[in-house]
Amino acid sequence: MSQTAPLPTSQLLLGALKDFQNDPIVWLPLSVFVVSLLLARRPKGTPRLSIGRRAVALWHLINGCFIYTLLDGLVGGFQRFPTLHAEYCALDGRYLLQDGMIMILSRVEIFVYLPLSVMAYVGMHRNSLHGDVAGIVVSTLAAYGTVIMSGGELFHILAGGTPHIPFDADLTFSDHHIRYFWMFYVGPAILWTVIPVLVIVGHWSNLVGKLEVSKKMKSR
């Protein structure tokens, strides 16, 4: 990939804000976020979530609305918001080429990941088993998608193909590589593989605990 000087952070933020002002589609993830907050109001008598569980629930909602939908879906997949889309193309040339696998993943993130993320958030706050089940499913899909997307590119490079990403093979740590490879590619790939696995473990533990309590109640 050809290297371009990274856009200064201030210009990137200003450009993104202007894009958001000019494209009403930004209200889609924002509206889902607000509605989800309203739907998640605890029914009377429902125990309050622990700080850890609240953090996991918020992880699902933020990912669903802003990572999966706004960024990966609308910016990456549907080429909305030119400033951020240019950053996605600099990060991974497959977005510029509209690679089939990337385009499918982007749409799955909007139409599958988003509903599951909302179900996980609302269900957790309402102390419903559905919240843990949805959380397990969407976290599994997220980890799988990350492995497929990043792993597919790694196999492509190892097979001798031209990298679609700014692969820092010589460990130059130039400004371009630090931003687009280490910070925006390697870092997120690790986070969105490790954290979903930890979230799955937490959901599974909570789900098993609730089922055991339910069995004990029925056996009395």
Contacts in CASP RR format, 6 or more apart in sequence:
PFRMAT RR
TARGET T0000
AUTHOR 0000-0000-0000
METHOD contacts of the structure
MODEL  1
MSQTAPLPTSQLLLGALKDFQNDPIVWLPLSVFVVSLLLARRPKGTPRLS
IGRRAVALWHLINGCFIYTLLDGLVGGFQRFPTLHAEYCALDGRYLLQDG
MIMILSRVEIFVYLPLSVMAYVGMHRNSLHGDVAGIVVSTLAAYGTVIMS
GGELFHILAGGTPHIPFDADLTFSDHHIRYFWMFYVGPAILWTVIPVLVI
VGHWSNLVGKLEVSKKMKSR
1 93 0 8 1.000
1 163 0 8 1.000
1 164 0 8 1.000
1 165 0 8 1.000
1 166 0 8 1.000
1 167 0 8 1.000
3 166 0 8 1.000
3 174 0 8 1.000
3 176 0 8 1.000
4 90 0 8 1.000
4 176 0 8 1.000
5 175 0 8 1.000
5 176 0 8 1.000
6 90 0 8 1.000
6 175 0 8 1.000
6 176 0 8 1.000
6 179 0 8 1.000
6 180 0 8 1.000
7 83 0 8 1.000
7 86 0 8 1.000
7 87 0 8 1.000
12 83 0 8 1.000
12 87 0 8 1.000
15 83 0 8 1.000
16 81 0 8 1.000
16 83 0 8 1.000
16 84 0 8 1.000
18 83 0 8 1.000
19 80 0 8 1.000
19 81 0 8 1.000
19 82 0 8 1.000
19 83 0 8 1.000
19 84 0 8 1.000
20 26 0 8 1.000
20 81 0 8 1.000
23 80 0 8 1.000
23 81 0 8 1.000
25 74 0 8 1.000
25 80 0 8 1.000
26 70 0 8 1.000
26 74 0 8 1.000
26 81 0 8 1.000
28 69 0 8 1.000
28 74 0 8 1.000
29 64 0 8 1.000
29 65 0 8 1.000
29 66 0 8 1.000
29 69 0 8 1.000
29 70 0 8 1.000
29 74 0 8 1.000
30 65 0 8 1.000
32 65 0 8 1.000
32 69 0 8 1.000
32 114 0 8 1.000
32 118 0 8 1.000
33 61 0 8 1.000
33 65 0 8 1.000
33 66 0 8 1.000
36 61 0 8 1.000
36 65 0 8 1.000
36 118 0 8 1.000
36 121 0 8 1.000
36 122 0 8 1.000
37 61 0 8 1.000
39 118 0 8 1.000
39 122 0 8 1.000
40 57 0 8 1.000
40 121 0 8 1.000
40 122 0 8 1.000
40 123 0 8 1.000
40 124 0 8 1.000
40 125 0 8 1.000
40 126 0 8 1.000
41 125 0 8 1.000
42 48 0 8 1.000
42 125 0 8 1.000
42 126 0 8 1.000
42 127 0 8 1.000
43 126 0 8 1.000
46 126 0 8 1.000
46 127 0 8 1.000
47 127 0 8 1.000
49 57 0 8 1.000
49 124 0 8 1.000
49 125 0 8 1.000
49 127 0 8 1.000
53 124 0 8 1.000
53 206 0 8 1.000
56 124 0 8 1.000
56 199 0 8 1.000
56 202 0 8 1.000
56 203 0 8 1.000
57 120 0 8 1.000
57 121 0 8 1.000
57 124 0 8 1.000
57 125 0 8 1.000
58 121 0 8 1.000
59 195 0 8 1.000
59 199 0 8 1.000
60 117 0 8 1.000
60 118 0 8 1.000
60 120 0 8 1.000
60 121 0 8 1.000
60 124 0 8 1.000
60 135 0 8 1.000
60 138 0 8 1.000
61 117 0 8 1.000
61 118 0 8 1.000
61 121 0 8 1.000
63 113 0 8 1.000
63 117 0 8 1.000
63 142 0 8 1.000
64 109 0 8 1.000
64 113 0 8 1.000
64 114 0 8 1.000
64 117 0 8 1.000
64 118 0 8 1.000
65 114 0 8 1.000
65 117 0 8 1.000
68 109 0 8 1.000
68 110 0 8 1.000
68 113 0 8 1.000
68 114 0 8 1.000
68 117 0 8 1.000
68 142 0 8 1.000
69 109 0 8 1.000
69 110 0 8 1.000
69 113 0 8 1.000
69 114 0 8 1.000
71 84 0 8 1.000
71 88 0 8 1.000
72 105 0 8 1.000
72 106 0 8 1.000
72 109 0 8 1.000
73 106 0 8 1.000
73 107 0 8 1.000
73 109 0 8 1.000
73 110 0 8 1.000
74 80 0 8 1.000
74 81 0 8 1.000
74 110 0 8 1.000
75 81 0 8 1.000
75 84 0 8 1.000
75 85 0 8 1.000
75 88 0 8 1.000
76 85 0 8 1.000
76 88 0 8 1.000
76 95 0 8 1.000
76 102 0 8 1.000
76 106 0 8 1.000
77 95 0 8 1.000
77 98 0 8 1.000
77 102 0 8 1.000
77 103 0 8 1.000
77 106 0 8 1.000
77 107 0 8 1.000
78 106 0 8 1.000
79 85 0 8 1.000
85 95 0 8 1.000
87 184 0 8 1.000
88 95 0 8 1.000
89 95 0 8 1.000
89 96 0 8 1.000
90 166 0 8 1.000
90 180 0 8 1.000
91 165 0 8 1.000
91 166 0 8 1.000
91 180 0 8 1.000
91 184 0 8 1.000
91 185 0 8 1.000
92 102 0 8 1.000
92 153 0 8 1.000
92 164 0 8 1.000
92 165 0 8 1.000
92 185 0 8 1.000
93 99 0 8 1.000
93 164 0 8 1.000
93 165 0 8 1.000
94 101 0 8 1.000
94 102 0 8 1.000
94 153 0 8 1.000
94 164 0 8 1.000
95 102 0 8 1.000
97 164 0 8 1.000
99 164 0 8 1.000
101 148 0 8 1.000
101 149 0 8 1.000
102 149 0 8 1.000
105 145 0 8 1.000
105 148 0 8 1.000
105 149 0 8 1.000
108 141 0 8 1.000
112 141 0 8 1.000
113 138 0 8 1.000
113 141 0 8 1.000
113 142 0 8 1.000
116 134 0 8 1.000
116 135 0 8 1.000
116 137 0 8 1.000
116 138 0 8 1.000
116 141 0 8 1.000
117 134 0 8 1.000
117 135 0 8 1.000
117 138 0 8 1.000
119 130 0 8 1.000
119 131 0 8 1.000
119 134 0 8 1.000
119 135 0 8 1.000
120 131 0 8 1.000
120 132 0 8 1.000
120 134 0 8 1.000
120 135 0 8 1.000
120 138 0 8 1.000
121 131 0 8 1.000
122 131 0 8 1.000
123 130 0 8 1.000
123 131 0 8 1.000
123 134 0 8 1.000
124 131 0 8 1.000
124 132 0 8 1.000
129 207 0 8 1.000
129 210 0 8 1.000
129 211 0 8 1.000
131 203 0 8 1.000
132 203 0 8 1.000
132 204 0 8 1.000
132 206 0 8 1.000
132 207 0 8 1.000
132 210 0 8 1.000
133 203 0 8 1.000
133 207 0 8 1.000
135 199 0 8 1.000
135 200 0 8 1.000
135 203 0 8 1.000
136 200 0 8 1.000
136 203 0 8 1.000
136 204 0 8 1.000
136 207 0 8 1.000
139 196 0 8 1.000
139 197 0 8 1.000
139 199 0 8 1.000
139 200 0 8 1.000
139 203 0 8 1.000
140 196 0 8 1.000
140 200 0 8 1.000
142 192 0 8 1.000
142 196 0 8 1.000
143 192 0 8 1.000
143 193 0 8 1.000
143 196 0 8 1.000
143 197 0 8 1.000
143 200 0 8 1.000
146 188 0 8 1.000
146 189 0 8 1.000
146 192 0 8 1.000
146 193 0 8 1.000
146 196 0 8 1.000
147 193 0 8 1.000
150 185 0 8 1.000
150 189 0 8 1.000
153 163 0 8 1.000
153 164 0 8 1.000
153 165 0 8 1.000
156 163 0 8 1.000
156 164 0 8 1.000
157 163 0 8 1.000
157 167 0 8 1.000
165 180 0 8 1.000
165 181 0 8 1.000
165 185 0 8 1.000
166 176 0 8 1.000
166 177 0 8 1.000
166 180 0 8 1.000
166 181 0 8 1.000
166 185 0 8 1.000
167 181 0 8 1.000
168 174 0 8 1.000
168 177 0 8 1.000
168 181 0 8 1.000
168 182 0 8 1.000
173 182 0 8 1.000
END
